[in-house]
Amino acid sequence: MRQLTEKKVAVLATNGFEQSELVTPVNRLIEEGAEVDIVSPEEGEIRGWHDGNWAMDPIKVTMKVENANPAEYTGLVLPGGVMNPDNLRRDHKSVEFVRGFFELGKPVSAICHAPWTLIEAGVVDGRKMTSFSSIRTDLENAGANWVDEEVVVDSGLVTSRHPGDLDAFISKTVEELIEGVHTEQTT
């Protein structure tokens, strides 16, 4: 059964995303019937990172972040990698785009190092979250309650640690997208 028919999901990424953390969720969202936009500060194509090298297959950007509006999407997915969120958190339009989902109470899913962008957006204080272990202190310093679990859900915010958690991450993301707006999801 296609559970996400008539839902539109933004995946925000730039060069250096962890390949599996973008491709696997996008494929599952499409299988579930969602329309998916790859949103980026870049135009054209972006490249992922896979096993310590640039991935062979580039990903086509379908929407430039400056033209994207959170109101037009059901939810947001943030893949990790180290370079990707480090670059996104330094891009004002990307940070504002992320913050917009929280202001509207829409589901947001972030895996691995992606919570760096959430920290920059100022939306982690008081949240129960997980991430790649190396950014635990960053999240705690920003006010998050960090836990070492496969997947954590806090009022529409889904977080996971690494590619090994992708099955649980995607399942919870689909669940939250079906549920829709969460009134507790605030900035």
Stockholm file with secondary structure:
# STOCKHOLM 1.0

chainA/1-187         MRQLTEKKVAVLATNGFEQSELVTPVNRLIEEGAEVDIVSPEEGEIRGWHDGNWAMDPIKVTMKVENANPAEYTGLVLPGGVMNPDNLRRDHKSVEFVRGFFELGKPVSAICHAPWTLIEAGVVDGRKMTSFSSIRTDLENAGANWVDEEVVVDSGLVTSRHPGDLDAFISKTVEELIEGVHTEQTT
#=GR chainA/1-187 SS CCTTTTCEEEEECCTTEEHHHHHHHHHHHHHTTCEEEEEESSSSEECEEETTEECSSCEECCEEGGGCCGGGCSEEEECCCSHHHHHHTTCHHHHHHHHHHHHTTCCEEEETTTHHHHHHHTCCTTCEECCCGGGHHHHHHTTCEECCCSEEEETTEEEESSGGGHHHHHHHHHHHHHHCCCTTCCC
#=GC SS_cons         CCTTTTCEEEEECCTTEEHHHHHHHHHHHHHTTCEEEEEESSSSEECEEETTEECSSCEECCEEGGGCCGGGCSEEEECCCSHHHHHHTTCHHHHHHHHHHHHTTCCEEEETTTHHHHHHHTCCTTCEECCCGGGHHHHHHTTCEECCCSEEEETTEEEESSGGGHHHHHHHHHHHHHHCCCTTCCC
//
